[in-house]
Amino acid sequence: MNAPAWRIWLVTALICGWGILTIRFVQQQQWVMAGLCALLMVVNGITLWRLTKHGK
């Protein structure tokens, strides 16, 4: 798969955003939201890996 550069940057930004939200929810001890954000971060990480695993 040859993904456009903007999509790779978008997924990377989403991973960073979900990670920041996960940390904030953990600090507030809102475990359900922290778990949801962590799950979305992992899903986006898998997407990023699939987009970049074949190289360019």
DRENSE-528634 format. One record per residue: x, y, z of N, C-alpha, C, O in turn; residue in one letter. Coordinates in pm, 1 decimal. Layout:
        n.x        n.y        n.z       ca.x       ca.y       ca.z        c.x        c.y        c.z        o.x        o.y        o.z   res
          X          Y          Z          X          Y          Z          X          Y          Z          X          Y          Z     A
...
This chain:
        n.x        n.y        n.z       ca.x       ca.y       ca.z        c.x        c.y        c.z        o.x        o.y        o.z   res
       84.7     -118.3        0.0        0.0        0.0        0.0       89.1      124.4        0.0      183.1      135.5       78.6     M
       57.9      214.5      -87.4      135.5      336.6      -97.1       49.1      452.2      -48.5      -21.8      515.1     -127.0     N
       55.4      479.8       81.6      -30.1      581.6      142.9       25.9      720.6      117.1      147.6      739.3      115.2     A
      -62.5      818.5       97.2      -15.5      956.5       81.4       43.2     1007.5      213.3        4.7      963.6      321.7     P
      136.2     1100.1      201.1      206.1     1151.0      319.8      110.0     1216.9      417.9      129.5     1206.1      539.0     A
        6.8     1284.7      368.8      -86.1     1353.6      459.0     -159.0     1254.5      548.5     -190.1     1286.0      663.4     W
     -186.7     1134.1      496.7     -257.9     1034.8      578.3     -168.0      980.9      689.3     -214.3      956.8      800.8     R
      -40.1      962.0      658.9       53.7      915.6      760.4       68.2     1020.2      870.0       71.0      986.2      988.3     I
       77.4     1148.6      831.4       86.8     1256.1      931.4      -41.2     1266.3     1013.8      -35.9     1290.4     1134.4     W
     -156.0     1247.9      949.1     -282.9     1253.8     1020.6     -292.4     1143.8     1125.3     -330.5     1169.9     1239.4     L
     -258.5     1022.5     1088.1     -264.9      910.4     1182.4     -164.2      930.5     1295.4     -193.6      898.3     1410.5     V
      -46.5      983.2     1264.0       53.5     1011.3     1367.6        1.0     1116.2     1466.4       17.8     1102.3     1587.6     T
      -62.4     1220.9     1413.2     -119.5     1323.9     1500.8     -231.1     1266.5     1587.7     -243.8     1303.4     1704.5     A
     -312.2     1176.3     1531.6     -418.2     1113.2     1610.1     -360.3     1027.9     1722.8     -413.4     1027.8     1833.8     L
     -252.6      955.8     1695.3     -188.3      875.4     1799.3     -140.5      965.4     1912.9     -161.2      934.4     2030.2     I
      -76.9     1076.3     1877.9      -29.5     1170.1     1980.8     -146.4     1227.7     2060.5     -138.9     1237.9     2182.9     C
     -252.8     1264.7     1992.6     -369.6     1319.9     2060.3     -434.3     1220.5     2155.5     -467.0     1255.5     2268.9     G
     -453.1     1096.8     2110.5     -511.0      995.3     2198.5     -419.8      965.9     2316.4     -467.9      940.6     2426.9     W
     -287.8      969.0     2294.6     -194.4      947.6     2404.6     -203.7     1057.6     2509.6     -201.8     1030.1     2629.6     G
     -213.6     1181.5     2464.2     -226.4     1294.4     2557.3     -356.4     1283.0     2636.7     -358.0     1303.3     2758.1     I
     -465.5     1250.2     2567.0     -593.0     1234.0     2637.0     -588.6     1118.0     2736.2     -645.9     1127.0     2844.8     L
     -521.0     1009.5     2699.6     -507.9      896.4     2791.9     -438.2      939.6     2919.5     -483.8      906.5     3029.0     T
     -328.9     1012.6     2907.4     -255.0     1059.4     3024.9     -342.8     1150.3     3110.6     -343.2     1138.6     3233.2     I
     -416.6     1240.1     3047.2     -503.5     1332.5     3123.3     -612.8     1258.0     3198.5     -641.1     1289.0     3314.2     R
     -674.5     1159.7     3132.8     -781.2     1084.8     3199.6     -726.2      996.5     3311.6     -793.9      976.3     3412.4     F
     -605.4      943.8     3295.6     -543.8      866.1     3403.7     -516.5      956.8     3523.3     -538.9      916.5     3637.5     V
     -468.8     1077.2     3499.0     -443.1     1171.5     3608.3     -571.8     1207.5     3682.4     -569.7     1230.6     3803.3     Q
     -683.4     1212.1     3610.2     -812.3     1243.7     3672.1     -882.5     1119.6     3725.7     -992.2     1129.3     3780.7     Q
     -820.2     1003.4     3710.1     -872.3      874.0     3753.0    -1007.4      841.2     3689.9    -1095.8      785.6     3755.1     Q
    -1021.8      876.1     3563.7    -1139.7      837.9     3486.6    -1099.1      719.0     3399.8    -1060.0      734.3     3284.1     Q
    -1109.7      600.4     3458.9    -1050.0      481.2     3399.4    -1118.8      436.9     3270.6    -1052.7      386.9     3179.6     W
    -1250.1      454.4     3262.0    -1321.0      411.7     3140.9    -1276.1      494.6     3020.6    -1246.8      440.3     2914.1     V
    -1271.2      626.2     3038.6    -1227.6      712.6     2928.0    -1080.1      691.2     2895.7    -1040.6      695.7     2779.2     M
     -998.5      667.9     2998.9     -856.4      641.1     2975.1     -840.5      512.7     2894.2     -758.6      506.3     2802.5     A
     -918.5      411.1     2928.2     -912.4      285.3     2852.9     -957.6      301.5     2709.9     -897.7      244.8     2618.5     G
    -1063.7      379.2     2689.6    -1113.4      403.3     2554.6    -1009.5      477.2     2470.4     -984.9      441.0     2355.4     L
     -948.8      580.7     2528.2     -846.6      656.8     2455.2     -724.6      570.3     2425.9     -666.2      579.6     2317.9     C
     -686.1      486.6     2521.3     -572.3      397.2     2499.1     -603.1      298.0     2387.1     -516.8      268.4     2304.5     A
     -726.0      246.9     2384.6     -766.5      154.6     2278.4     -760.5      222.9     2142.1     -710.2      164.8     2045.9     L
     -811.7      346.0     2133.0     -806.6      419.1     2006.0     -663.3      450.8     1964.4     -631.9      452.3     1845.4     L
     -576.4      476.2     2062.2     -435.3      500.3     2032.0     -372.0      374.5     1971.5     -296.5      383.3     1874.7     M
     -402.9      258.5     2028.3     -348.6      132.5     1977.1     -401.9      103.4     1837.1     -326.5       60.9     1749.5     V
     -531.6      126.1     1815.7     -591.0      101.9     1683.3     -524.7      191.2     1577.8     -494.3      145.6     1467.6     V
     -502.7      317.9     1612.0     -434.8      407.4     1517.8     -289.2      367.5     1498.4     -235.3      383.9     1389.0     N
     -224.9      315.7     1601.9      -88.1      265.5     1588.3      -80.9      148.3     1491.5       11.7      139.4     1411.0     G
     -178.7       58.5     1499.3     -184.4      -54.3     1406.0     -207.2       -4.0     1264.1     -146.5      -53.8     1169.3     I
     -295.3       95.4     1249.7     -319.6      154.3     1117.2     -192.3      215.7     1060.4     -161.1      198.3      942.6     T
     -118.8      288.2     1145.7        6.8      348.7     1100.0      105.9      241.4     1058.4      175.0      256.7      957.7     L
      113.6      133.1     1134.4      204.6       24.0     1099.5      165.9      -37.0      965.0      252.7      -66.2      882.7     W
       35.1      -56.4      942.6      -10.0     -112.9      815.0       17.6      -20.1      698.2       47.9      -65.1      587.7     R
        6.9      111.9      723.6       32.5      208.1      615.5      179.8      215.3      577.8      213.1      247.3      463.7     L
      268.4      185.7      673.0      411.9      207.1      649.2      493.0       78.3      642.9      614.3       85.7      623.2     T
      433.0      -38.6      658.4      512.2     -161.1      668.6      580.0     -201.2      537.2      680.5     -272.2      539.4     K
      527.4     -157.6      424.6      585.9     -197.6      296.6      692.4     -100.2      245.9      759.9     -127.5      146.6     H
      706.8       11.4      313.2      805.4      109.5      267.0      754.7      184.9      146.0      641.4      165.5      101.7     G
      841.4      272.7       92.1      801.3      352.4      -24.7      892.5      324.1     -140.7      875.1      381.4     -248.2     K
